[in-house]
Amino acid sequence: MVDATTVFVVLDPTSMEQATLQWGEEVVRAFKVHRSIDATLHVYCCINPASVAVVPGENGPEETRKRTRAWLERLVVQTRAEGITVVTEVEWNDEWRQAIVAAAARQKSALVVKSMTQHSRMGRLLRETSDWTLIRECECPILLLKTGRPFNIERILVAVKHSPGDDAYEKANDDILSAARRVAADFGASLHAVTCYDRDMHPDRQHFADRCGLKRNQVSAATGTPERIIAETAVQQSSDLLVIARVARPDSPRLVGSTAQKVIDQIDTEVLVLPVS
């Protein structure tokens, strides 16, 4: 999360449960209390005939859009009563995955909050998903909510690349550790870091702890694939939130490393993805 003024919350028109709204509200409160920023909550919903049932008597997409906006307005009554600035937006677009990315960019969002749908690895490969679209294309941090649990951040796990070997990943490590510390401070959470070593290397937890500026008991280092080590550590630490970098390749900014994409279906916790150029 960065110092900007808009928290962009994506509502799912096919679901009765909207955990993203509660999480977005808590982030806005944290901005105000801990960063002295009066952030705006931008509540967004993209609809089309596949996501919203057309009510008999409605004359075309515009009337359906107005009905959906009225639903959004009812959802945010209490939020506004608390004094939080809320803007609602409903868009009709068949290309809703790309529409979310474009709408978040229009608002110069500090953070996108979206519920995540569980998919198999094969399912991700066979069809485009909104989660992967956001991870690849969104230029601001993305908070993906997996569990549907009420807001709670007591234990944060940050994934750091060991001995990255190039400047892009060194910067990613610095940026993600700084961001994770700030999120932990905002919510009064504990912080634990994890890294993965190649199988022919011996994990050095103390060296890794020194690199992260954390105590030895606040880090984990193991050999194995990153997605497996991260997922296992999240379980061991009872993590509420995983913070992970999305590092773009210099020759193709939208072609990103695969760890963030692989790990989101491996863990049972919320995921904050930070884009690092």
KEKE-3310 file (N, C-alpha, C; in steps of 0.2 Angstrom, whole numbers, plus 5000, padded with zeros to 4 digits):
npx = (5004:5002:5005:4992:4976:4965:4955:4951:4938:4932:4916:4907:4895:4888:4887:4881:4888:4900:4914:4925:4921:4921:4934:4940:4935:4942:4955:4954:4951:4963:4973:4969:4970:4984:4992:4987:4979:4965:4957:4948:4935:4932:4919:4916:4908:4907:4896:4886:4876:4879:4882:4872:4855:4842:4829:4812:4804:4813:4821:4833:4852:4855:4845:4846:4859:4857:4849:4858:4867:4859:4858:4872:4873:4864:4872:4883:4878:4880:4893:4896:4889:4898:4907:4916:4922:4914:4913:4903:4902:4896:4898:4894:4900:4906:4919:4925:4936:4947:4941:4940:4954:4957:4948:4953:4965:4961:4956:4968:4972:4977:4976:4969:4955:4949:4939:4944:4943:4944:4954:4960:4976:4977:4965:4968:4977:4970:4960:4957:4958:4951:4959:4973:4974:4973:4985:4995:4993:4988:4994:4995:4996:4988:4975:4970:4956:4954:4948:4935:4933:4930:4937:4953:4969:4982:4994:5007:5014:5029:5035:5051:5064:5078:5095:5094:5101:5100:5097:5084:5077:5083:5079:5065:5065:5069:5058:5047:5049:5049:5036:5029:5032:5027:5013:5011:5014:5003:4992:4995:5001:5011:5026:5033:5046:5049:5059:5065:5077:5088:5090:5103:5109:5113:5101:5103:5097:5101:5108:5099:5089:5096:5097:5084:5082:5076:5072:5080:5070:5059:5060:5059:5068:5070:5073:5066:5052:5046:5032:5028:5035:5032:5018:5017:5024:5015:5004:5011:5014:5001:4996:4988:4989:4997:5011:5018:5029:5026:5036:5040:5047:5061:5061:5048:5036:5023:5025:5027:5035:5032:5029:5020:5008:5007:5007:4995:4984:4988:4988:4979:4975:4973:4980:4992:4998:5012:5016:5032:5043)
npy = (4994:5011:5029:5036:5042:5034:5020:5006:4996:4981:4975:4959:4955:4943:4938:4936:4939:4951:4953:4961:4975:4977:4975:4985:4996:4995:4997:5010:5016:5013:5021:5034:5034:5030:5036:5048:5051:5055:5045:5040:5029:5019:5011:4999:4991:4979:4975:4963:4954:4941:4941:4948:4947:4951:4961:4958:4970:4980:4991:4988:4990:5001:5004:4992:4995:5006:5001:4992:5001:5007:4997:4996:5009:5007:4998:5005:5015:5015:5016:5028:5036:5035:5044:5041:5045:5040:5034:5028:5016:5010:4999:4994:4981:4969:4964:4962:4959:4966:4978:4981:4983:4994:5004:5005:5011:5023:5029:5032:5023:5018:5006:4990:4981:4965:4950:4933:4920:4902:4892:4878:4873:4869:4875:4888:4889:4886:4895:4913:4922:4933:4936:4933:4942:4954:4953:4953:4965:4976:4991:4995:4990:4975:4968:4952:4943:4928:4919:4923:4926:4937:4954:4953:4955:4949:4942:4943:4937:4938:4936:4933:4935:4924:4928:4936:4940:4950:4967:4971:4962:4963:4976:4974:4966:4975:4984:4977:4972:4984:4988:4978:4979:4992:4989:4980:4988:4997:4989:4983:4971:4955:4951:4940:4933:4924:4913:4904:4892:4885:4868:4863:4871:4877:4882:4897:4904:4914:4923:4927:4932:4943:4950:4954:4962:4957:4947:4931:4921:4926:4923:4911:4899:4888:4873:4870:4871:4888:4891:4880:4881:4893:4892:4881:4887:4898:4891:4885:4897:4902:4912:4927:4936:4936:4944:4948:4950:4956:4955:4964:4960:4968:4969:4966:4973:4967:4954:4944:4937:4920:4916:4923:4921:4907:4904:4909:4900:4891:4893:4897:4910:4928:4938:4950:4958:4966:4976:4978:4987)
npz = (5000:4996:4998:4993:4988:4986:4989:4981:4979:4973:4970:4969:4958:4958:4970:4987:4998:5003:5006:5003:5004:5018:5021:5013:5020:5032:5028:5024:5036:5043:5035:5039:5053:5055:5045:5043:5032:5023:5015:5000:4998:4984:4977:4966:4953:4940:4927:4917:4906:4910:4923:4930:4933:4922:4926:4924:4913:4914:4904:4895:4896:4903:4913:4921:4926:4933:4943:4949:4954:4964:4973:4977:4983:4994:5001:5006:5015:5029:5030:5025:5035:5045:5042:5032:5016:5001:4985:4972:4958:4944:4930:4914:4905:4894:4894:4907:4915:4910:4912:4925:4928:4920:4926:4939:4937:4931:4943:4949:4959:4976:4981:4976:4981:4980:4979:4978:4967:4969:4959:4949:4945:4931:4927:4927:4917:4906:4904:4904:4920:4932:4943:4939:4928:4935:4943:4933:4926:4933:4940:4953:4971:4975:4984:4987:4992:4999:5009:5014:5027:5041:5043:5048:5054:5061:5060:5049:5034:5024:5008:5003:4991:4990:4988:4975:4964:4954:4950:4950:4958:4970:4973:4973:4985:4995:4994:4996:5009:5016:5014:5020:5033:5036:5034:5044:5055:5054:5057:5069:5069:5069:5061:5049:5040:5024:5015:5000:4996:4984:4980:4981:4990:5007:5019:5027:5041:5050:5042:5033:5042:5046:5034:5032:5043:5054:5069:5072:5075:5068:5055:5041:5032:5019:5008:4992:4981:4978:4979:4987:4999:5003:5005:5015:5026:5028:5034:5045:5052:5055:5047:5043:5032:5017:5010:4995:4981:4964:4951:4937:4921:4913:4899:4896:4903:4907:4907:4919:4934:4939:4952:4961:4954:4955:4968:4974:4973:4981:4995:5010:5014:5015:5002:4998:4984:4978:4965:4957:4948)
capx = (5000:5006:5002:4988:4970:4959:4955:4947:4935:4928:4911:4905:4887:4885:4888:4878:4893:4904:4920:4929:4919:4923:4941:4942:4934:4947:4961:4953:4952:4971:4976:4967:4973:4991:4995:4984:4977:4958:4956:4941:4933:4929:4916:4915:4905:4906:4890:4884:4871:4881:4883:4866:4849:4838:4822:4806:4801:4819:4822:4840:4857:4855:4841:4850:4865:4854:4847:4864:4870:4855:4861:4878:4871:4862:4878:4888:4875:4883:4900:4896:4887:4904:4911:4921:4920:4913:4911:4901:4903:4894:4900:4892:4906:4907:4926:4925:4942:4951:4937:4943:4961:4956:4944:4957:4970:4957:4955:4974:4971:4982:4975:4963:4953:4945:4938:4948:4940:4949:4955:4965:4982:4975:4960:4971:4980:4965:4955:4959:4955:4952:4965:4979:4974:4975:4992:4999:4992:4987:5000:4995:4995:4981:4973:4965:4953:4952:4944:4929:4933:4929:4943:4958:4976:4987:5000:5009:5020:5031:5040:5057:5068:5085:5101:5091:5106:5099:5095:5076:5074:5086:5074:5059:5066:5069:5052:5042:5050:5047:5029:5026:5033:5022:5006:5011:5013:4996:4987:4997:5002:5017:5029:5037:5048:5051:5063:5067:5084:5089:5091:5110:5111:5111:5098:5106:5092:5103:5110:5092:5086:5100:5095:5077:5082:5072:5075:5080:5063:5054:5061:5060:5072:5070:5074:5060:5049:5044:5025:5027:5038:5027:5011:5018:5026:5009:5001:5015:5013:4994:4996:4982:4990:5004:5014:5022:5030:5025:5042:5040:5053:5062:5059:5041:5033:5017:5027:5029:5037:5027:5028:5014:5003:5007:5006:4988:4980:4991:4987:4972:4975:4973:4986:4993:5003:5015:5020:5038:5046)
capy = (5000:5017:5035:5039:5043:5030:5012:5004:4990:4978:4970:4954:4956:4937:4935:4940:4941:4956:4954:4967:4981:4978:4975:4991:5001:4995:5000:5017:5019:5013:5027:5040:5034:5029:5039:5055:5052:5054:5041:5039:5022:5019:5005:4998:4984:4979:4970:4961:4949:4934:4942:4951:4945:4957:4961:4960:4977:4984:4993:4989:4990:5007:5003:4987:4998:5010:4996:4990:5007:5008:4992:4999:5014:5004:4994:5010:5020:5015:5018:5036:5038:5035:5049:5039:5047:5034:5035:5021:5016:5004:4999:4988:4979:4961:4962:4964:4958:4972:4984:4982:4986:5001:5008:5006:5015:5029:5032:5032:5019:5016:4998:4987:4975:4960:4943:4929:4913:4897:4888:4873:4876:4868:4879:4895:4889:4885:4901:4919:4923:4940:4937:4933:4948:4960:4952:4955:4971:4982:4995:4997:4984:4971:4964:4947:4940:4921:4915:4925:4928:4944:4957:4951:4955:4949:4939:4944:4933:4942:4931:4937:4930:4924:4929:4936:4940:4955:4973:4971:4958:4967:4982:4971:4964:4981:4987:4972:4972:4990:4988:4973:4983:4997:4986:4977:4994:5000:4985:4981:4964:4953:4950:4934:4933:4917:4913:4898:4891:4880:4862:4862:4876:4876:4888:4901:4908:4920:4928:4929:4937:4950:4954:4957:4966:4954:4942:4924:4918:4929:4921:4904:4897:4881:4872:4868:4876:4894:4891:4875:4883:4899:4889:4878:4892:4901:4886:4885:4903:4904:4919:4930:4939:4935:4949:4945:4954:4954:4958:4964:4959:4975:4969:4965:4974:4963:4947:4944:4930:4915:4914:4926:4917:4900:4903:4911:4895:4886:4895:4898:4916:4933:4939:4957:4958:4972:4977:4981:4988)
capz = (5000:4996:5000:4988:4992:4984:4990:4975:4981:4968:4972:4965:4957:4958:4977:4992:5003:5000:5011:5000:5007:5025:5021:5011:5025:5037:5026:5024:5043:5044:5032:5043:5060:5056:5040:5043:5025:5022:5009:4998:4996:4978:4977:4959:4951:4933:4926:4910:4906:4913:4930:4933:4930:4920:4929:4919:4913:4913:4897:4892:4901:4908:4919:4925:4929:4939:4949:4953:4958:4970:4978:4980:4988:5000:5005:5009:5019:5036:5029:5024:5041:5049:5039:5026:5009:4997:4978:4969:4951:4940:4923:4910:4900:4894:4895:4914:4918:4908:4914:4932:4928:4918:4931:4945:4934:4931:4949:4952:4966:4981:4982:4974:4985:4976:4981:4973:4966:4969:4953:4949:4940:4924:4925:4926:4911:4900:4903:4908:4926:4934:4947:4935:4924:4939:4945:4927:4923:4938:4942:4961:4975:4975:4990:4985:4998:4998:5013:5016:5034:5043:5043:5054:5052:5067:5058:5042:5031:5018:5005:5000:4986:4993:4984:4969:4958:4949:4954:4950:4963:4976:4974:4975:4992:4999:4993:4999:5016:5019:5014:5025:5040:5037:5035:5051:5060:5053:5060:5075:5067:5069:5054:5048:5033:5022:5008:4997:4994:4979:4984:4983:4995:5014:5022:5033:5043:5053:5037:5030:5047:5046:5028:5033:5049:5059:5073:5069:5076:5064:5048:5040:5026:5018:5001:4989:4977:4982:4981:4992:5005:5006:5008:5021:5031:5030:5038:5051:5056:5055:5044:5041:5026:5014:5006:4989:4975:4957:4948:4930:4917:4910:4892:4895:4910:4908:4908:4926:4937:4940:4959:4963:4951:4957:4975:4976:4974:4986:5002:5013:5018:5010:4998:4995:4979:4977:4959:4958:4941)
cpx = (5004:5002:4998:4981:4964:4960:4950:4944:4930:4923:4909:4897:4884:4885:4884:4883:4899:4910:4924:4927:4921:4931:4944:4940:4939:4953:4960:4954:4960:4974:4975:4971:4981:4995:4993:4982:4969:4957:4949:4940:4929:4926:4914:4912:4904:4901:4890:4879:4872:4881:4877:4860:4845:4831:4817:4804:4807:4820:4830:4845:4857:4851:4843:4856:4862:4852:4853:4867:4866:4857:4867:4877:4869:4867:4882:4884:4878:4890:4900:4894:4893:4908:4916:4918:4920:4910:4909:4901:4900:4895:4897:4897:4907:4914:4928:4932:4947:4948:4939:4949:4960:4953:4949:4962:4967:4957:4962:4974:4977:4982:4969:4962:4948:4945:4941:4944:4945:4949:4960:4970:4980:4969:4962:4974:4976:4961:4958:4955:4956:4958:4972:4979:4976:4983:4997:4999:4991:4993:5000:4995:4988:4980:4968:4963:4951:4947:4937:4928:4932:4936:4947:4965:4981:4994:5002:5015:5022:5036:5045:5062:5076:5090:5098:5095:5105:5096:5087:5074:5077:5081:5067:5059:5065:5062:5047:5043:5048:5039:5026:5027:5028:5015:5006:5010:5006:4991:4989:4999:5009:5019:5034:5039:5050:5055:5064:5074:5084:5091:5098:5113:5109:5108:5102:5101:5095:5105:5104:5089:5090:5098:5089:5077:5077:5076:5075:5073:5058:5055:5061:5064:5072:5071:5068:5058:5046:5037:5024:5029:5034:5021:5012:5020:5019:5005:5004:5014:5006:4994:4989:4983:4997:5005:5019:5023:5028:5031:5041:5047:5055:5060:5052:5037:5027:5018:5030:5031:5031:5025:5022:5008:5002:5004:4998:4983:4982:4990:4980:4973:4974:4980:4987:4999:5005:5018:5027:5041:5053)
cpy = (5006:5023:5038:5039:5039:5023:5010:4997:4987:4973:4965:4954:4949:4934:4940:4943:4946:4958:4960:4973:4982:4979:4982:4997:5001:4998:5008:5020:5019:5019:5033:5040:5034:5033:5046:5056:5051:5051:5041:5032:5022:5012:5004:4991:4984:4973:4969:4956:4942:4935:4945:4949:4951:4956:4962:4967:4982:4985:4994:4990:4996:5007:4997:4990:5003:5006:4994:4995:5008:5003:4994:5004:5012:5001:4999:5015:5020:5017:5026:5039:5039:5041:5048:5042:5041:5037:5028:5022:5010:5004:4993:4987:4972:4959:4965:4964:4964:4978:4986:4985:4993:5006:5010:5011:5022:5033:5033:5029:5018:5008:4996:4981:4971:4953:4939:4922:4908:4893:4883:4876:4875:4873:4886:4895:4889:4891:4907:4920:4930:4941:4938:4940:4954:4959:4955:4962:4977:4985:4997:4990:4981:4967:4959:4943:4933:4917:4917:4927:4935:4947:4955:4951:4955:4946:4939:4940:4937:4937:4935:4932:4930:4925:4930:4937:4946:4961:4973:4967:4961:4972:4979:4969:4970:4984:4983:4972:4978:4991:4984:4976:4988:4994:4983:4983:4997:4996:4981:4973:4962:4951:4944:4934:4925:4918:4906:4897:4885:4874:4860:4867:4874:4882:4891:4906:4914:4925:4931:4934:4944:4954:4957:4962:4964:4949:4935:4920:4921:4927:4913:4904:4890:4880:4869:4873:4882:4893:4886:4878:4889:4896:4885:4882:4896:4897:4886:4891:4905:4911:4921:4934:4938:4941:4947:4950:4951:4958:4958:4963:4966:4975:4968:4966:4970:4956:4946:4937:4926:4914:4916:4922:4910:4900:4905:4906:4889:4887:4897:4904:4922:4935:4947:4956:4965:4972:4981:4981:4985)
cpz = (5000:4998:4994:4991:4990:4985:4985:4977:4975:4971:4967:4964:4958:4965:4982:4997:4999:5005:5009:5003:5014:5025:5018:5016:5030:5035:5026:5031:5045:5041:5036:5049:5060:5051:5039:5036:5025:5016:5007:4996:4990:4977:4970:4958:4943:4931:4919:4911:4909:4920:4934:4930:4928:4923:4924:4919:4913:4906:4895:4898:4906:4914:4924:4929:4934:4945:4953:4957:4964:4975:4981:4985:4994:5005:5009:5013:5026:5035:5029:5031:5046:5047:5034:5020:5004:4990:4975:4962:4948:4933:4920:4905:4900:4895:4902:4917:4917:4911:4921:4932:4926:4923:4937:4943:4934:4937:4953:4959:4970:4981:4979:4978:4981:4979:4976:4973:4965:4962:4953:4944:4933:4922:4924:4919:4905:4899:4907:4914:4928:4938:4944:4931:4929:4941:4939:4926:4927:4940:4950:4965:4975:4981:4988:4991:4996:5002:5015:5023:5035:5043:5049:5051:5058:5065:5051:5040:5025:5015:5001:4996:4989:4987:4976:4963:4953:4953:4954:4956:4970:4978:4976:4983:4996:4999:4997:5007:5020:5019:5019:5032:5041:5038:5042:5056:5060:5057:5066:5074:5068:5062:5054:5041:5031:5016:5006:4994:4988:4983:4985:4987:5002:5017:5027:5035:5046:5047:5034:5035:5046:5039:5028:5039:5054:5063:5070:5070:5072:5057:5047:5033:5025:5010:4999:4984:4981:4984:4987:4999:5008:5009:5014:5027:5033:5035:5045:5056:5057:5053:5042:5034:5023:5009:5001:4984:4969:4953:4940:4927:4913:4903:4891:4901:4912:4909:4914:4928:4939:4948:4962:4960:4953:4964:4978:4977:4979:4993:5004:5017:5013:5007:4996:4990:4977:4970:4960:4951:4941)
residu = (MET:VAL:ASP:ALA:THR:THR:VAL:PHE:VAL:VAL:LEU:ASP:PRO:THR:SER:MET:GLU:GLN:ALA:THR:LEU:GLN:TRP:GLY:GLU:GLU:VAL:VAL:ARG:ALA:PHE:LYS:VAL:HIS:ARG:SER:ILE:ASP:ALA:THR:LEU:HIS:VAL:TYR:CYS:CYS:ILE:ASN:PRO:ALA:SER:VAL:ALA:VAL:VAL:PRO:GLY:GLU:ASN:GLY:PRO:GLU:GLU:THR:ARG:LYS:ARG:THR:ARG:ALA:TRP:LEU:GLU:ARG:LEU:VAL:VAL:GLN:THR:ARG:ALA:GLU:GLY:ILE:THR:VAL:VAL:THR:GLU:VAL:GLU:TRP:ASN:ASP:GLU:TRP:ARG:GLN:ALA:ILE:VAL:ALA:ALA:ALA:ALA:ARG:GLN:LYS:SER:ALA:LEU:VAL:VAL:LYS:SER:MET:THR:GLN:HIS:SER:ARG:MET:GLY:ARG:LEU:LEU:ARG:GLU:THR:SER:ASP:TRP:THR:LEU:ILE:ARG:GLU:CYS:GLU:CYS:PRO:ILE:LEU:LEU:LEU:LYS:THR:GLY:ARG:PRO:PHE:ASN:ILE:GLU:ARG:ILE:LEU:VAL:ALA:VAL:LYS:HIS:SER:PRO:GLY:ASP:ASP:ALA:TYR:GLU:LYS:ALA:ASN:ASP:ASP:ILE:LEU:SER:ALA:ALA:ARG:ARG:VAL:ALA:ALA:ASP:PHE:GLY:ALA:SER:LEU:HIS:ALA:VAL:THR:CYS:TYR:ASP:ARG:ASP:MET:HIS:PRO:ASP:ARG:GLN:HIS:PHE:ALA:ASP:ARG:CYS:GLY:LEU:LYS:ARG:ASN:GLN:VAL:SER:ALA:ALA:THR:GLY:THR:PRO:GLU:ARG:ILE:ILE:ALA:GLU:THR:ALA:VAL:GLN:GLN:SER:SER:ASP:LEU:LEU:VAL:ILE:ALA:ARG:VAL:ALA:ARG:PRO:ASP:SER:PRO:ARG:LEU:VAL:GLY:SER:THR:ALA:GLN:LYS:VAL:ILE:ASP:GLN:ILE:ASP:THR:GLU:VAL:LEU:VAL:LEU:PRO:VAL:SER)
# end
